[in-house]
Amino acid sequence: MKFIIIINFFLISLLVMSKEINFTTPILENYASQETGGTRATWGIAQNKNGKMFFINTYGVLVFDGSDWRSMRLKGNSTPRAIHADKEGNILIGFNGELGTISFSKSGEYFYKKISDIVPSETPREIYKIQNSSNYFIRTPKKLFVYSVADNKMNLVDVPKDFKFGVACKVEGKIYVYVKGKGLYLLENDTLSIIKGTQKFKSKKQTIYAVFKHNDNLILITRRSGIFKLKNGVVEKISINNASFNTTTVYRAINLPNKKYALATYDGVFILNKEFVIIEHIAEDNGLLNNNVRSLFVDQDSNLWAGLNDGISKIKYDLDYKILDRNKSKINSITNNILEYNDKFYVSTPKGVMTSKEDKSKLRFIFDPIARDKLQTQTWKIVVHEGLLYTGSNIGLGIINKDDKYSSVLSRKKIGSIYKLSSSKTLNNTLIVGGGKGFHLINTKNLNIKKFPEIDKGKVWEIYEDYINKEIYFRILKKGIFKIKFNDINTYEDYSIEKYTFENGLPDNFYNINFLNLNNEVLYSTDKGVYKKNEENKFILDNRFFDLPNYQAKKIDSFINLTNGNNWLVFSENKNSNREVSIYEVNNNFKFKQLNVDKDLLRGFSRINMSEKNNKVLLSGTNGIVIFPINFKPKIANGRTLVTQIKVNNIKIYNGAPKYDFLINNLNVKNKFSYNENNISFKITNTDYFNEKRNQFRYKLINLMDNYSEYSSSKEVSFTNLNHGKYKLLVEGKNSLEQNLIPYEYSFTIKPPWWETTYFYLGEIFFFLLLLLITAFSKKSTKAQKFATAMTFVVIIIVFELLNLIIDPLIVKLTGGIPVFDLVSKIILGLLLQPVEKLASILLDKFSDFVVPKKKDIKKA
């Protein structure tokens, strides 16, 4: 009995097993040589600690910081062929006859510095740090070297004279080198030893271009002979059932996150899973700039960079979501909705219906049109109802059978154009229809059409069924919102209708409203916010949405209740003349969380429809199809915000170079300036490359600004006529996924002018004391009384000037720099001048008597 139950369960599982969309469109960005400043091939890629990207190119060295590309020629215009980033982020470069590093000039420019000479005409091809050592391994086509950091010496590895070397690989700390015509060798303690079983890899086609470790096996990737696994000296070929791969040439290969592999070939990039099955092929036909791939690199955010024979491509690899681009998947039109039927996927489009076609040999997922002889018109919706695929289009209601043949069920004359179509979960054997002739129910057993004459005539563009409460909501433009409640699901005749209009509190009489259901409550999304009904059956703004940024400008285009208990809402709004689309996850307690989706992925997306299949959300619309897992998790951001250029009085003092190098040199960026060096500008970037064009920044200059600026995409900040003092620039950045990046700060000081220095003030005090003494002595002389009075005024003016220097900044801070308050302070000091002079005169008389005694007092003494 248990056995029968198990068999039945297995058969049922096979029946309900759903098809997957396996081969999606890669999400990538291309950088042509005209943009990068390079020429022809890019041979290697590395990234330093700050996140800047370095590329060795036929032109020289290219640097990308997320905002600007810079190019740097090497000595003799040589082409570098090896690049390596050490654990400190220093970039090592190998080119004709020498090893060097990317350093800095006195003005903070990128600058190449030589570390050590290598044998002339020998160009390094790989540089690796030797495990448990400070030394570096360097491979050239004819020789092997070990560079001793401690001795600053390049040591030649002793190898047989007839050895010529192919690619060297570092695997789990061990260095393997392919010796042409002889096999794979292991380098240990400066000695080469053959890897047993690899002696037969002798021909050019059998050249080993990459080595990986998989369980207890070594995996050998050859140039044109395929992929092999090696264990205990026994070699076994791994079967690859892919015609494109089996006829291509492999140039390089690297490990990817999640135990996958990427192969650079002359026919694009192949992605293999941990079982060495090809799961993706990225080439010119699905977005790659060109097919000839020379180098691969995974950055700190898991973007896969491909150095090509001309240009560079960045593949947004390891995303939690996937896309089917409307053009590359050959839909070539708007996708109104997508569903699974007959072990295939079907999409409704303005040109009819299309069905999926999976090409496993080319790893492509495309769509082909069907039934174009009868259905080549706007098809608004397709639904599966009782095992049949129904179409709602401009020519009425139809069915597509298992052979993808179309037949009309109800013509346009009978039912009108159909804009909305759904299979009822409330009423048995019923399709819910909205279109040019209004709202209808269709009994699929006898094709009878249920009309509702009491409802206003007009086009129905939006329908929602609340099957729990046995209610159907729909809107008719310029007429109102209608709700039909069915009391008996077995008949169309037992129902009640309610109509809601502008008089019930809806924001306008156009009724451009979408419905949604959260926590078993129907809500109404309008162009002026989300509304709900109160106890008096009046529509009011729903304050549970008030915490959303710019909530009244957001309209909900689509929603879905997920099987995990959460809900997704797709909002659209106009920002800077652009349509911005965002997705929020909301639970039944109305806790909102925005999904970190690339802004450009959904930018301009409209006609959005969502459905759930196999724990995935299929979102379709004008730009194609996006496939999300229902437990969507964004990528973790590792980038940082940097200042890449500093100008003082329009003169560069720093221009992006590293602040230290492999030779233990440190760049001290100037941070103390004279009083007239007070116009300072900064160029900012984020080293997050997911979508660097949509990165944003904000800043605050402490001692000048109380608050941060607003976030913007502006990459330049300028401050003019800064007063002397100490400042600290704080810069914060966020990426296109709205994730915060590591901030940046730069402290600097503007020195005061000499007349406002401490020494000058001390001199003033000394001069003030001297004047006091002179005035005191002058008071004793009748002839010098006028001079003494004048000196008194001078002393008072000096004191007032000192007070003014102290009070002025306080007044500016307290009043926000309003000029009238500064003027008032000057008037007050002016009014105090005469009273203070009288008081000062009395005090100076007493001081004079103390310093210079009267004559009779002297005689007494």
ZIUR-V43694 format. One record per backbone hydrogen bond with DSSP energy under -0.5 kcal/mol. CO is the residue of the C=O (numbers start at 1). NH is the residue of the N-H. E is the energy in kcal/mol with one decimal. If there is no record, write none. Layout:
BEGIN
co=CO nh=NH e=E
co=CO nh=NH e=E
END
This chain:
BEGIN
co=1 nh=5 e=-2.3
co=2 nh=6 e=-2.4
co=3 nh=7 e=-2.3
co=4 nh=8 e=-2.9
co=5 nh=9 e=-2.6
co=6 nh=10 e=-2.3
co=7 nh=11 e=-2.6
co=8 nh=12 e=-2.7
co=9 nh=13 e=-2.3
co=10 nh=14 e=-2.0
co=11 nh=15 e=-2.0
co=12 nh=16 e=-2.2
co=13 nh=17 e=-0.8
co=20 nh=22 e=-1.0
co=22 nh=24 e=-0.8
co=25 nh=323 e=-0.6
co=26 nh=28 e=-0.8
co=27 nh=316 e=-3.3
co=29 nh=314 e=-3.1
co=30 nh=32 e=-0.5
co=31 nh=312 e=-2.3
co=32 nh=35 e=-1.4
co=32 nh=36 e=-2.0
co=33 nh=37 e=-2.3
co=39 nh=58 e=-0.7
co=40 nh=311 e=-1.0
co=41 nh=43 e=-0.5
co=41 nh=58 e=-2.1
co=44 nh=56 e=-2.4
co=46 nh=54 e=-3.0
co=48 nh=51 e=-1.7
co=52 nh=48 e=-2.0
co=53 nh=64 e=-2.5
co=54 nh=46 e=-2.4
co=55 nh=57 e=-0.6
co=55 nh=62 e=-3.1
co=56 nh=43 e=-2.3
co=56 nh=44 e=-1.1
co=57 nh=80 e=-0.6
co=60 nh=57 e=-3.3
co=61 nh=72 e=-2.5
co=62 nh=55 e=-2.7
co=63 nh=70 e=-2.6
co=64 nh=53 e=-2.8
co=68 nh=65 e=-1.5
co=70 nh=63 e=-3.0
co=72 nh=61 e=-2.7
co=74 nh=77 e=-2.3
co=75 nh=78 e=-1.2
co=78 nh=80 e=-0.6
co=82 nh=94 e=-2.4
co=84 nh=86 e=-0.5
co=84 nh=92 e=-3.5
co=86 nh=89 e=-2.2
co=90 nh=86 e=-2.3
co=90 nh=92 e=-0.6
co=91 nh=102 e=-1.9
co=92 nh=84 e=-1.9
co=93 nh=100 e=-3.0
co=94 nh=81 e=-2.1
co=94 nh=82 e=-1.3
co=95 nh=98 e=-2.1
co=97 nh=118 e=-3.4
co=98 nh=95 e=-2.0
co=99 nh=115 e=-3.2
co=99 nh=116 e=-2.1
co=100 nh=93 e=-2.8
co=101 nh=103 e=-0.6
co=101 nh=113 e=-2.5
co=103 nh=111 e=-1.6
co=105 nh=108 e=-1.8
co=108 nh=655 e=-1.4
co=108 nh=657 e=-1.9
co=109 nh=105 e=-1.9
co=111 nh=103 e=-4.1
co=113 nh=101 e=-2.6
co=116 nh=99 e=-2.9
co=119 nh=122 e=-2.0
co=121 nh=123 e=-0.7
co=122 nh=97 e=-1.7
co=122 nh=124 e=-0.6
co=126 nh=139 e=-2.0
co=128 nh=137 e=-3.4
co=130 nh=133 e=-1.2
co=135 nh=130 e=-2.4
co=136 nh=147 e=-2.9
co=137 nh=128 e=-2.4
co=138 nh=145 e=-2.8
co=139 nh=125 e=-3.7
co=139 nh=126 e=-1.1
co=141 nh=165 e=-2.5
co=143 nh=140 e=-2.8
co=144 nh=157 e=-2.9
co=145 nh=138 e=-2.5
co=146 nh=148 e=-0.6
co=146 nh=155 e=-2.6
co=147 nh=136 e=-1.9
co=147 nh=149 e=-0.7
co=148 nh=152 e=-1.0
co=148 nh=153 e=-1.6
co=153 nh=148 e=-3.2
co=153 nh=155 e=-0.7
co=155 nh=146 e=-2.9
co=157 nh=159 e=-0.7
co=160 nh=163 e=-1.6
co=164 nh=180 e=-2.6
co=167 nh=178 e=-1.8
co=169 nh=171 e=-0.6
co=169 nh=176 e=-3.2
co=171 nh=174 e=-2.2
co=173 nh=131 e=-0.6
co=174 nh=171 e=-3.1
co=174 nh=176 e=-0.6
co=175 nh=187 e=-2.7
co=176 nh=169 e=-2.8
co=177 nh=179 e=-0.6
co=177 nh=185 e=-2.9
co=178 nh=166 e=-3.6
co=178 nh=180 e=-0.6
co=179 nh=182 e=-2.4
co=179 nh=183 e=-2.0
co=183 nh=179 e=-3.0
co=184 nh=195 e=-3.0
co=185 nh=177 e=-2.8
co=186 nh=188 e=-0.7
co=186 nh=193 e=-1.8
co=187 nh=175 e=-0.6
co=188 nh=191 e=-1.3
co=191 nh=188 e=-2.7
co=193 nh=186 e=-3.0
co=194 nh=196 e=-0.7
co=195 nh=198 e=-2.0
co=198 nh=201 e=-1.8
co=200 nh=202 e=-1.8
co=204 nh=207 e=-1.2
co=205 nh=224 e=-2.8
co=205 nh=225 e=-1.0
co=207 nh=209 e=-0.6
co=207 nh=223 e=-1.9
co=210 nh=221 e=-2.7
co=212 nh=214 e=-0.5
co=212 nh=219 e=-3.2
co=214 nh=217 e=-2.6
co=217 nh=214 e=-2.8
co=218 nh=220 e=-0.5
co=218 nh=230 e=-3.0
co=219 nh=212 e=-2.2
co=219 nh=221 e=-0.5
co=220 nh=222 e=-0.6
co=220 nh=228 e=-2.5
co=221 nh=209 e=-2.8
co=221 nh=210 e=-1.3
co=223 nh=250 e=-2.9
co=226 nh=222 e=-2.2
co=227 nh=238 e=-3.0
co=228 nh=220 e=-3.1
co=229 nh=236 e=-2.5
co=230 nh=218 e=-2.6
co=231 nh=234 e=-2.1
co=233 nh=235 e=-0.5
co=234 nh=231 e=-2.1
co=236 nh=229 e=-2.9
co=237 nh=239 e=-0.5
co=238 nh=227 e=-0.6
co=239 nh=241 e=-0.6
co=240 nh=242 e=-1.6
co=242 nh=246 e=-2.4
co=243 nh=247 e=-0.8
co=244 nh=247 e=-0.5
co=245 nh=248 e=-1.4
co=249 nh=266 e=-1.7
co=252 nh=264 e=-3.0
co=254 nh=262 e=-2.4
co=256 nh=259 e=-0.5
co=256 nh=260 e=-0.9
co=260 nh=256 e=-3.3
co=261 nh=272 e=-2.7
co=262 nh=254 e=-2.3
co=263 nh=265 e=-0.6
co=263 nh=270 e=-1.9
co=264 nh=251 e=-3.5
co=264 nh=252 e=-1.4
co=265 nh=268 e=-0.9
co=265 nh=293 e=-2.5
co=268 nh=265 e=-1.9
co=269 nh=282 e=-3.1
co=270 nh=263 e=-2.6
co=271 nh=279 e=-2.8
co=271 nh=280 e=-1.4
co=272 nh=261 e=-2.4
co=273 nh=276 e=-2.3
co=277 nh=273 e=-2.3
co=280 nh=271 e=-2.9
co=281 nh=283 e=-0.6
co=282 nh=269 e=-2.7
co=283 nh=286 e=-1.4
co=283 nh=288 e=-2.4
co=284 nh=287 e=-1.4
co=291 nh=268 e=-2.6
co=291 nh=293 e=-1.0
co=292 nh=309 e=-2.2
co=295 nh=307 e=-2.3
co=297 nh=299 e=-0.5
co=297 nh=305 e=-3.4
co=299 nh=302 e=-1.9
co=303 nh=299 e=-2.3
co=303 nh=305 e=-0.7
co=304 nh=315 e=-3.6
co=305 nh=297 e=-1.8
co=305 nh=307 e=-0.5
co=306 nh=308 e=-0.6
co=306 nh=313 e=-2.4
co=307 nh=294 e=-3.3
co=307 nh=295 e=-1.6
co=308 nh=42 e=-1.7
co=311 nh=308 e=-2.2
co=312 nh=31 e=-3.3
co=313 nh=306 e=-3.3
co=313 nh=315 e=-0.5
co=314 nh=29 e=-2.4
co=314 nh=316 e=-0.6
co=315 nh=304 e=-3.0
co=315 nh=317 e=-1.9
co=320 nh=629 e=-0.7
co=322 nh=627 e=-3.5
co=323 nh=25 e=-2.9
co=323 nh=325 e=-0.5
co=324 nh=625 e=-2.0
co=325 nh=329 e=-2.3
co=326 nh=331 e=-1.3
co=326 nh=332 e=-4.0
co=327 nh=330 e=-1.4
co=329 nh=367 e=-2.0
co=334 nh=336 e=-0.8
co=337 nh=348 e=-2.1
co=339 nh=346 e=-3.0
co=341 nh=344 e=-1.4
co=344 nh=341 e=-3.1
co=345 nh=356 e=-2.4
co=346 nh=339 e=-2.1
co=347 nh=354 e=-2.2
co=348 nh=336 e=-3.0
co=348 nh=337 e=-0.7
co=349 nh=352 e=-1.5
co=349 nh=379 e=-2.4
co=352 nh=349 e=-2.7
co=353 nh=370 e=-2.2
co=354 nh=347 e=-2.4
co=355 nh=368 e=-2.9
co=357 nh=359 e=-0.6
co=357 nh=366 e=-2.5
co=358 nh=360 e=-0.9
co=359 nh=363 e=-1.2
co=359 nh=364 e=-2.0
co=361 nh=244 e=-0.6
co=364 nh=359 e=-3.0
co=364 nh=366 e=-0.5
co=366 nh=357 e=-3.1
co=368 nh=355 e=-2.8
co=370 nh=353 e=-0.6
co=371 nh=374 e=-1.3
co=371 nh=375 e=-3.0
co=378 nh=380 e=-0.7
co=378 nh=394 e=-2.0
co=381 nh=392 e=-3.2
co=383 nh=385 e=-0.6
co=383 nh=390 e=-3.2
co=385 nh=388 e=-1.7
co=388 nh=385 e=-2.9
co=388 nh=390 e=-0.7
co=389 nh=400 e=-2.5
co=390 nh=383 e=-2.0
co=391 nh=393 e=-0.6
co=391 nh=398 e=-2.0
co=392 nh=380 e=-1.4
co=392 nh=381 e=-1.7
co=393 nh=396 e=-1.5
co=393 nh=418 e=-2.7
co=395 nh=412 e=-0.7
co=396 nh=393 e=-2.2
co=397 nh=409 e=-3.0
co=397 nh=410 e=-2.0
co=398 nh=391 e=-2.5
co=399 nh=401 e=-0.5
co=399 nh=407 e=-2.2
co=400 nh=389 e=-0.8
co=401 nh=404 e=-2.1
co=405 nh=401 e=-2.4
co=407 nh=399 e=-2.6
co=410 nh=397 e=-2.5
co=411 nh=414 e=-0.6
co=411 nh=415 e=-2.6
co=411 nh=416 e=-0.5
co=412 nh=416 e=-1.6
co=417 nh=419 e=-0.6
co=417 nh=436 e=-2.3
co=420 nh=434 e=-2.4
co=422 nh=424 e=-0.6
co=422 nh=432 e=-3.1
co=427 nh=430 e=-0.8
co=429 nh=444 e=-2.2
co=430 nh=424 e=-2.2
co=431 nh=433 e=-0.5
co=431 nh=442 e=-2.5
co=432 nh=422 e=-1.8
co=433 nh=440 e=-2.6
co=434 nh=419 e=-2.2
co=434 nh=420 e=-2.8
co=435 nh=438 e=-1.7
co=435 nh=460 e=-2.0
co=438 nh=435 e=-1.7
co=439 nh=452 e=-0.5
co=440 nh=433 e=-2.6
co=441 nh=450 e=-3.6
co=442 nh=431 e=-2.3
co=442 nh=444 e=-0.7
co=443 nh=447 e=-2.5
co=448 nh=443 e=-2.4
co=448 nh=450 e=-0.6
co=449 nh=451 e=-0.7
co=450 nh=441 e=-1.7
co=451 nh=453 e=-0.5
co=452 nh=455 e=-1.8
co=459 nh=461 e=-0.6
co=459 nh=477 e=-1.1
co=462 nh=475 e=-1.6
co=464 nh=466 e=-0.6
co=464 nh=473 e=-3.6
co=465 nh=467 e=-1.1
co=466 nh=470 e=-0.5
co=466 nh=471 e=-2.4
co=470 nh=486 e=-2.7
co=471 nh=466 e=-3.0
co=472 nh=484 e=-2.6
co=473 nh=464 e=-2.9
co=474 nh=482 e=-2.9
co=475 nh=461 e=-0.8
co=475 nh=462 e=-0.7
co=476 nh=479 e=-2.5
co=476 nh=480 e=-2.1
co=480 nh=476 e=-2.4
co=481 nh=500 e=-3.1
co=482 nh=474 e=-2.0
co=483 nh=485 e=-0.5
co=483 nh=498 e=-2.4
co=484 nh=472 e=-2.4
co=484 nh=486 e=-0.5
co=485 nh=496 e=-1.9
co=488 nh=491 e=-1.3
co=489 nh=428 e=-1.2
co=493 nh=495 e=-1.1
co=494 nh=487 e=-2.6
co=494 nh=488 e=-0.9
co=496 nh=485 e=-2.7
co=498 nh=483 e=-2.5
co=500 nh=481 e=-2.8
co=501 nh=504 e=-1.7
co=501 nh=506 e=-1.2
co=502 nh=505 e=-1.6
co=504 nh=539 e=-3.2
co=510 nh=478 e=-1.8
co=511 nh=513 e=-1.8
co=514 nh=525 e=-3.1
co=516 nh=523 e=-3.2
co=518 nh=521 e=-0.6
co=521 nh=518 e=-2.2
co=523 nh=516 e=-1.7
co=524 nh=526 e=-0.5
co=524 nh=531 e=-3.4
co=525 nh=514 e=-2.2
co=526 nh=529 e=-1.1
co=529 nh=526 e=-2.3
co=530 nh=542 e=-3.2
co=531 nh=524 e=-2.5
co=532 nh=540 e=-2.9
co=534 nh=537 e=-1.9
co=538 nh=534 e=-2.9
co=540 nh=532 e=-2.7
co=541 nh=543 e=-0.8
co=542 nh=545 e=-1.8
co=543 nh=546 e=-1.2
co=545 nh=548 e=-1.6
co=548 nh=551 e=-1.2
co=550 nh=553 e=-1.5
co=550 nh=554 e=-0.5
co=551 nh=554 e=-1.0
co=555 nh=557 e=-0.7
co=555 nh=572 e=-2.3
co=558 nh=570 e=-2.9
co=560 nh=562 e=-0.6
co=560 nh=568 e=-2.3
co=562 nh=565 e=-1.5
co=566 nh=562 e=-2.7
co=567 nh=586 e=-2.7
co=568 nh=560 e=-1.8
co=569 nh=571 e=-0.6
co=569 nh=584 e=-2.7
co=570 nh=557 e=-2.9
co=570 nh=558 e=-1.1
co=571 nh=582 e=-2.2
co=572 nh=555 e=-2.5
co=573 nh=575 e=-0.6
co=573 nh=580 e=-3.1
co=575 nh=578 e=-1.7
co=578 nh=575 e=-3.1
co=578 nh=580 e=-0.7
co=579 nh=604 e=-1.6
co=580 nh=573 e=-1.9
co=582 nh=571 e=-2.9
co=583 nh=595 e=-2.9
co=584 nh=569 e=-2.7
co=585 nh=593 e=-2.1
co=586 nh=567 e=-1.7
co=587 nh=590 e=-1.8
co=590 nh=592 e=-0.7
co=591 nh=587 e=-1.3
co=593 nh=585 e=-3.3
co=595 nh=597 e=-2.0
co=598 nh=601 e=-1.0
co=598 nh=602 e=-0.9
co=599 nh=603 e=-0.6
co=602 nh=605 e=-2.4
co=606 nh=622 e=-1.7
co=609 nh=620 e=-2.7
co=611 nh=618 e=-3.2
co=613 nh=616 e=-0.9
co=615 nh=630 e=-2.2
co=616 nh=613 e=-3.0
co=616 nh=618 e=-0.6
co=617 nh=619 e=-0.7
co=617 nh=628 e=-2.6
co=618 nh=611 e=-1.5
co=618 nh=620 e=-0.6
co=619 nh=626 e=-3.0
co=620 nh=609 e=-2.0
co=621 nh=335 e=-2.5
co=621 nh=624 e=-0.9
co=623 nh=326 e=-1.5
co=624 nh=621 e=-1.6
co=625 nh=324 e=-3.1
co=626 nh=619 e=-3.0
co=626 nh=628 e=-0.6
co=627 nh=322 e=-2.1
co=628 nh=617 e=-3.3
co=629 nh=632 e=-0.5
co=630 nh=632 e=-0.7
co=639 nh=742 e=-1.9
co=640 nh=687 e=-2.7
co=642 nh=644 e=-0.6
co=642 nh=685 e=-2.3
co=645 nh=683 e=-2.2
co=646 nh=653 e=-2.8
co=646 nh=654 e=-1.3
co=647 nh=681 e=-2.4
co=648 nh=651 e=-1.6
co=651 nh=648 e=-2.7
co=654 nh=646 e=-2.2
co=659 nh=667 e=-2.8
co=661 nh=664 e=-1.7
co=665 nh=661 e=-1.4
co=666 nh=668 e=-0.7
co=667 nh=669 e=-0.9
co=671 nh=749 e=-2.7
co=673 nh=751 e=-3.6
co=674 nh=677 e=-1.9
co=676 nh=678 e=-0.8
co=678 nh=680 e=-0.6
co=678 nh=722 e=-2.3
co=679 nh=649 e=-3.4
co=680 nh=719 e=-2.8
co=681 nh=647 e=-2.6
co=682 nh=717 e=-2.6
co=683 nh=644 e=-2.5
co=683 nh=645 e=-1.0
co=685 nh=642 e=-2.8
co=686 nh=688 e=-0.9
co=687 nh=689 e=-0.5
co=691 nh=694 e=-2.4
co=692 nh=695 e=-1.3
co=696 nh=734 e=-2.0
co=697 nh=712 e=-2.1
co=698 nh=732 e=-2.6
co=699 nh=709 e=-2.5
co=700 nh=702 e=-0.8
co=700 nh=730 e=-2.8
co=701 nh=704 e=-2.0
co=701 nh=705 e=-3.1
co=702 nh=728 e=-1.0
co=712 nh=697 e=-2.9
co=715 nh=684 e=-3.2
co=717 nh=682 e=-3.1
co=719 nh=680 e=-2.2
co=725 nh=750 e=-2.7
co=727 nh=748 e=-2.2
co=728 nh=702 e=-2.8
co=728 nh=730 e=-0.6
co=729 nh=746 e=-1.8
co=730 nh=700 e=-2.1
co=731 nh=744 e=-2.4
co=732 nh=698 e=-2.2
co=733 nh=741 e=-2.6
co=734 nh=696 e=-2.7
co=735 nh=738 e=-2.0
co=736 nh=599 e=-0.8
co=739 nh=735 e=-2.0
co=742 nh=641 e=-3.4
co=744 nh=731 e=-2.7
co=746 nh=729 e=-3.1
co=748 nh=727 e=-3.1
co=749 nh=673 e=-2.8
co=749 nh=751 e=-0.6
co=750 nh=725 e=-2.0
co=753 nh=756 e=-2.6
co=754 nh=757 e=-1.2
co=757 nh=761 e=-2.1
co=758 nh=762 e=-2.6
co=759 nh=763 e=-2.3
co=760 nh=764 e=-2.4
co=761 nh=765 e=-2.4
co=762 nh=766 e=-2.6
co=763 nh=767 e=-2.7
co=764 nh=768 e=-2.7
co=765 nh=769 e=-2.6
co=766 nh=770 e=-2.2
co=767 nh=771 e=-2.4
co=768 nh=772 e=-2.1
co=769 nh=773 e=-2.0
co=770 nh=774 e=-2.5
co=771 nh=775 e=-3.0
co=772 nh=776 e=-2.5
co=773 nh=777 e=-2.5
co=774 nh=778 e=-2.2
co=775 nh=779 e=-1.7
co=776 nh=780 e=-0.5
co=777 nh=780 e=-1.0
co=778 nh=781 e=-1.4
co=780 nh=782 e=-0.5
co=782 nh=785 e=-1.2
co=784 nh=788 e=-2.5
co=785 nh=789 e=-2.6
co=786 nh=790 e=-2.4
co=787 nh=791 e=-2.5
co=788 nh=792 e=-2.2
co=789 nh=793 e=-2.0
co=790 nh=794 e=-2.0
co=791 nh=795 e=-2.6
co=792 nh=796 e=-2.5
co=793 nh=797 e=-2.7
co=794 nh=798 e=-2.2
co=795 nh=799 e=-2.4
co=796 nh=800 e=-3.0
co=797 nh=801 e=-2.4
co=798 nh=802 e=-2.2
co=799 nh=803 e=-2.6
co=800 nh=804 e=-2.7
co=801 nh=805 e=-2.0
co=802 nh=806 e=-1.3
co=803 nh=807 e=-3.2
co=804 nh=808 e=-2.7
co=805 nh=809 e=-0.6
co=806 nh=810 e=-0.8
co=807 nh=811 e=-2.5
co=808 nh=812 e=-2.4
co=809 nh=813 e=-2.2
co=810 nh=814 e=-2.6
co=811 nh=815 e=-2.5
co=812 nh=816 e=-1.1
co=812 nh=817 e=-0.9
co=815 nh=818 e=-0.6
co=818 nh=821 e=-1.1
co=818 nh=822 e=-0.9
co=819 nh=823 e=-2.1
co=820 nh=824 e=-2.3
co=821 nh=825 e=-2.0
co=822 nh=826 e=-1.4
co=823 nh=827 e=-2.1
co=824 nh=828 e=-2.5
co=825 nh=829 e=-1.9
co=826 nh=830 e=-2.1
co=827 nh=831 e=-2.5
co=828 nh=832 e=-1.6
co=829 nh=833 e=-0.5
co=830 nh=833 e=-1.0
co=831 nh=835 e=-0.6
co=832 nh=836 e=-2.3
co=833 nh=837 e=-2.1
co=834 nh=838 e=-2.3
co=835 nh=839 e=-2.3
co=836 nh=840 e=-3.0
co=837 nh=841 e=-2.4
co=838 nh=842 e=-2.1
co=839 nh=843 e=-2.3
co=840 nh=844 e=-2.8
co=841 nh=845 e=-2.1
co=842 nh=846 e=-2.1
co=843 nh=847 e=-2.6
co=844 nh=848 e=-2.8
co=845 nh=849 e=-2.5
co=846 nh=850 e=-1.7
co=847 nh=851 e=-2.4
co=848 nh=852 e=-3.6
co=851 nh=853 e=-0.5
co=854 nh=858 e=-1.4
co=855 nh=859 e=-2.4
co=856 nh=860 e=-2.3
co=857 nh=861 e=-1.6
END
